[in-house]
Amino acid sequence: MFDYHVHTTFSPDAKSPMEEVIKSGIEKNLKEICFTDHIDYDWDGKGNDIRFDFDSYFKTIDGFKEKYKDRISIKQGVEFGLQPHLIEKYQAVSRKYDFDFILCSVHSLRKEDLYQGVFFEGRPQQEAYNIYFEELAQVVDAYEDYSVLGHLDVIKRYGGYDVILPLEHYHDFLVPLLKKIIHLGKGLELNTSGIRYNLGDFHPSLDILKIYRNLGGEIVTTGADSHQAHQVAYDFPHALEALSSIGFKYVCTFDKMKPAFHSIEKLLR
């Protein structure tokens, strides 16, 4: 198995140092782990950044690659929290540094961080979802330096609404977006944190992954979105079984931004 959404103390919201995370991956028999710590520029609309020192990050990863080379493969990735007005800034980073893998995520809308909840105050649920998918579409139309979209329907995690908005309420936003990423040769991640957050499904939900598959989408990664070492590879056997059940034959890993395909059937043996 492969965990391609992993945070360490290079991210301010994570609690486990990199080596502790690696050891957890080895204990869980991961073949490969990809670190995807946060870069979120202007996350609050006030010019504040969530970021790490790239040189220190890569140096640390390189040291552990050598130390654990006989036990687990380690890749250097990043999770970009993109916003439409920051595309050029992220392009400069992705073109300067040699990443194996880049997650394209949206964590802020209209310069408001989703986690803090200010964006949702006084805003009807349908409007919040509409804005999310509109801004995500703007990002996808303007930015191509990434591997897969991270936790595509993350909007359902926030807002404190009584129910998760059904798919038919944003289906018309979703299909053109999925067609676009397929055309560009990009993919989706199956992020198991939706199960960990008791949302009853993955990010994105299986019905979205079915649409992606039916449209011809083939590139999919598995990620736990772990922020503590014990969360690495969370619920991965069920995730692989779910992918297989809706027709996916492979999951992907990445090397220097190029995907490699691995048989789900073999991983489940």
C-alpha positions as CSV (number, residue, x, y, z in Angstrom):
1,M,0.0,0.0,0.0
2,F,1.0,3.6,-0.6
3,D,0.1,6.7,1.5
4,Y,0.2,9.8,-0.5
5,H,-1.2,12.4,1.9
6,V,0.9,12.6,5.0
7,H,1.7,15.6,7.3
8,T,4.5,16.0,9.8
9,T,5.7,18.7,12.1
10,F,6.7,20.7,9.0
11,S,3.0,21.5,9.0
12,P,1.8,23.6,12.0
13,D,-1.4,21.5,12.5
14,A,0.5,18.1,12.6
15,K,1.9,16.5,15.8
16,S,4.4,13.8,14.7
17,P,7.9,14.3,13.5
18,M,8.9,12.8,10.2
19,E,10.8,9.8,11.5
20,E,8.0,8.8,13.8
21,V,5.6,8.9,10.8
22,I,8.0,6.7,8.7
23,K,8.2,4.1,11.5
24,S,4.4,4.0,11.6
25,G,4.4,3.4,7.9
26,I,6.9,0.6,8.2
27,E,4.8,-1.0,11.0
28,K,1.8,-0.9,8.7
29,N,3.7,-2.5,5.8
30,L,3.5,0.4,3.5
31,K,5.6,0.1,0.4
32,E,5.9,3.8,-0.1
33,I,5.1,7.0,1.7
34,C,4.9,10.5,0.3
35,F,5.2,13.6,2.5
36,T,2.8,16.3,1.6
37,D,3.2,19.1,4.1
38,H,1.2,22.3,3.8
39,I,2.0,25.4,1.8
40,D,-1.0,27.7,2.2
41,Y,-0.2,31.3,1.2
42,D,-2.5,34.1,2.5
43,W,-4.7,31.4,4.1
44,D,-6.6,34.0,6.0
45,G,-6.8,36.9,3.5
46,K,-4.5,38.9,5.7
47,G,-1.2,38.0,4.1
48,N,-0.3,35.2,6.6
49,D,1.3,32.1,5.2
50,I,1.4,28.5,6.3
51,R,4.7,27.3,4.9
52,F,8.0,25.5,5.7
53,D,11.6,25.9,4.8
54,F,12.0,24.0,1.5
55,D,15.7,23.4,1.9
56,S,15.3,21.9,5.4
57,Y,12.3,19.8,4.3
58,F,14.2,18.3,1.3
59,K,17.3,17.7,3.4
60,T,15.3,15.9,6.1
61,I,13.5,13.7,3.5
62,D,16.8,12.9,1.8
63,G,18.4,11.8,5.1
64,F,15.5,9.4,5.8
65,K,15.4,8.1,2.3
66,E,19.0,6.9,2.8
67,K,18.4,5.6,6.4
68,Y,15.3,3.6,5.5
69,K,16.1,2.7,1.9
70,D,15.8,-1.0,2.6
71,R,12.5,-0.8,4.4
72,I,10.3,1.8,2.7
73,S,10.3,4.1,-0.3
74,I,10.0,7.8,0.6
75,K,8.9,10.5,-1.8
76,Q,8.9,14.3,-1.5
77,G,5.6,15.9,-2.1
78,V,3.6,19.0,-1.0
79,E,0.0,20.0,-0.5
80,F,-0.8,23.4,-2.0
81,G,-3.8,25.2,-0.6
82,L,-4.6,27.1,-3.7
83,Q,-6.7,30.2,-4.2
84,P,-7.5,31.8,-7.6
85,H,-5.6,35.0,-6.8
86,L,-2.4,33.1,-5.9
87,I,-1.9,30.9,-8.9
88,E,1.3,32.6,-10.1
89,K,2.9,32.3,-6.6
90,Y,2.3,28.6,-6.6
91,Q,3.5,28.2,-10.1
92,A,6.8,29.8,-9.1
93,V,7.2,27.3,-6.3
94,S,6.2,24.2,-8.3
95,R,8.6,25.1,-11.1
96,K,11.5,26.0,-8.8
97,Y,11.6,22.8,-6.7
98,D,11.8,19.1,-7.7
99,F,8.7,17.5,-6.2
100,D,7.6,14.0,-6.9
101,F,4.0,14.8,-6.2
102,I,1.8,17.8,-5.7
103,L,-1.7,17.8,-4.2
104,C,-3.9,20.6,-5.4
105,S,-6.3,21.4,-2.6
106,V,-8.6,24.3,-1.6
107,H,-8.6,25.2,2.1
108,S,-9.8,28.9,1.9
109,L,-12.7,30.5,0.0
110,R,-12.9,34.2,-0.7
111,K,-9.8,34.6,1.4
112,E,-11.5,33.0,4.4
113,D,-10.1,29.7,5.9
114,L,-12.7,26.9,5.9
115,Y,-11.5,25.4,9.2
116,Q,-12.2,28.6,11.3
117,G,-15.7,28.7,10.0
118,V,-16.0,32.5,9.3
119,F,-16.8,31.8,5.6
120,F,-19.9,29.9,6.5
121,E,-21.4,32.5,8.9
122,G,-24.9,33.5,7.6
123,R,-24.3,31.7,4.3
124,P,-26.8,29.0,3.1
125,Q,-25.3,25.6,2.5
126,Q,-26.0,25.6,-1.2
127,E,-24.3,29.0,-1.7
128,A,-21.2,27.8,0.2
129,Y,-21.0,24.7,-2.0
130,N,-21.5,26.7,-5.1
131,I,-18.6,29.1,-4.2
132,Y,-16.4,26.1,-3.3
133,F,-16.8,24.4,-6.7
134,E,-16.7,27.7,-8.6
135,E,-13.3,28.6,-7.0
136,L,-12.0,25.1,-7.5
137,A,-12.9,25.3,-11.2
138,Q,-11.1,28.6,-11.5
139,V,-8.0,27.0,-9.9
140,V,-8.2,23.9,-12.3
141,D,-8.7,26.2,-15.3
142,A,-5.6,28.3,-14.5
143,Y,-3.2,25.9,-12.8
144,E,-1.7,22.7,-14.1
145,D,1.4,22.1,-12.0
146,Y,-0.1,19.3,-9.8
147,S,-0.6,15.6,-9.7
148,V,-4.1,15.0,-8.2
149,L,-6.9,17.0,-6.6
150,G,-6.9,16.7,-2.8
151,H,-10.0,15.8,-0.9
152,L,-12.3,17.0,-3.7
153,D,-15.5,17.4,-1.6
154,V,-13.8,18.7,1.5
155,I,-16.5,21.4,1.8
156,K,-18.8,18.8,3.3
157,R,-16.5,18.6,6.4
158,Y,-17.1,22.1,7.4
159,G,-19.9,24.6,8.1
160,G,-21.8,22.8,10.8
161,Y,-24.8,22.1,8.6
162,D,-27.3,19.5,9.7
163,V,-26.8,17.2,6.7
164,I,-24.2,16.8,3.9
165,L,-25.6,18.3,0.7
166,P,-26.6,15.5,-1.7
167,L,-24.6,15.1,-4.9
168,E,-27.4,16.2,-7.2
169,H,-27.1,19.7,-5.7
170,Y,-23.6,20.2,-7.2
171,H,-23.5,17.6,-10.0
172,D,-23.5,20.2,-12.7
173,F,-20.4,21.8,-11.3
174,L,-18.7,18.4,-10.8
175,V,-18.9,16.8,-14.2
176,P,-17.1,19.6,-16.2
177,L,-14.4,19.7,-13.5
178,L,-13.8,16.0,-13.7
179,K,-13.7,16.1,-17.5
180,K,-11.1,18.8,-17.3
181,I,-8.7,17.0,-15.0
182,I,-9.0,13.8,-17.1
183,H,-8.2,15.8,-20.2
184,L,-5.2,17.3,-18.5
185,G,-3.9,13.9,-17.3
186,K,-4.5,14.7,-13.7
187,G,-6.2,12.5,-11.1
188,L,-8.1,12.3,-7.8
189,E,-7.1,11.1,-4.4
190,L,-9.2,8.8,-2.3
191,N,-8.7,10.4,1.1
192,T,-9.8,8.3,4.0
193,S,-10.1,11.1,6.5
194,G,-13.8,11.4,5.7
195,I,-14.2,8.1,7.5
196,R,-12.0,9.2,10.3
197,Y,-14.1,12.4,10.7
198,N,-17.2,10.3,10.9
199,L,-18.7,11.7,7.7
200,G,-19.7,8.3,6.5
201,D,-17.7,8.3,3.3
202,F,-14.3,9.0,1.8
203,H,-13.1,12.3,0.3
204,P,-14.4,12.4,-2.4
205,S,-17.4,10.2,-1.8
206,L,-17.7,7.0,-3.7
207,D,-20.5,8.3,-5.9
208,I,-18.1,11.1,-7.1
209,L,-15.4,8.5,-7.7
210,K,-17.9,6.4,-9.8
211,I,-18.6,9.4,-12.0
212,Y,-14.9,10.0,-12.4
213,R,-14.4,6.4,-13.4
214,N,-17.3,6.3,-15.8
215,L,-15.9,9.5,-17.5
216,G,-12.7,7.6,-18.1
217,G,-10.6,8.7,-15.1
218,E,-7.9,6.3,-14.2
219,I,-5.4,8.2,-12.0
220,V,-6.2,7.7,-8.3
221,T,-4.0,7.8,-5.2
222,T,-4.7,6.7,-1.6
223,G,-4.1,9.1,1.2
224,A,-4.9,9.2,4.9
225,D,-4.4,12.9,5.4
226,S,-2.6,12.0,8.6
227,H,-1.6,14.6,11.1
228,Q,-0.4,12.1,13.7
229,A,1.7,9.0,13.1
230,H,-0.9,6.5,14.2
231,Q,-3.3,7.9,11.4
232,V,-1.0,6.8,8.6
233,A,-2.7,4.4,6.1
234,Y,-6.0,4.7,8.0
235,D,-8.6,2.3,6.7
236,F,-6.6,1.6,3.5
237,P,-7.8,-2.0,3.0
238,H,-11.4,-0.8,2.9
239,A,-10.4,2.0,0.6
240,L,-8.8,-0.4,-1.9
241,E,-11.7,-2.7,-1.7
242,A,-14.1,0.2,-2.4
243,L,-12.0,1.4,-5.4
244,S,-12.0,-2.2,-6.8
245,S,-15.8,-2.5,-6.3
246,I,-16.5,0.5,-8.6
247,G,-14.2,-0.6,-11.3
248,F,-10.7,0.8,-10.6
249,K,-7.9,-1.7,-11.4
250,Y,-5.0,0.4,-10.2
251,V,-3.8,3.0,-7.7
252,C,-0.9,5.3,-8.6
253,T,2.3,6.4,-7.1
254,F,4.5,9.3,-8.5
255,D,8.1,9.8,-9.3
256,K,9.2,13.3,-10.5
257,M,5.5,14.1,-11.2
258,K,5.0,11.0,-13.4
259,P,2.4,8.4,-12.4
260,A,3.1,4.7,-12.0
261,F,0.2,2.2,-11.9
262,H,-0.1,-0.6,-9.3
263,S,-2.6,-3.4,-9.4
264,I,-5.2,-3.2,-6.6
265,E,-5.8,-6.9,-6.8
266,K,-2.2,-7.6,-6.0
267,L,-2.2,-5.1,-3.1
268,L,-5.2,-6.8,-1.5
269,R,-3.6,-10.3,-1.5
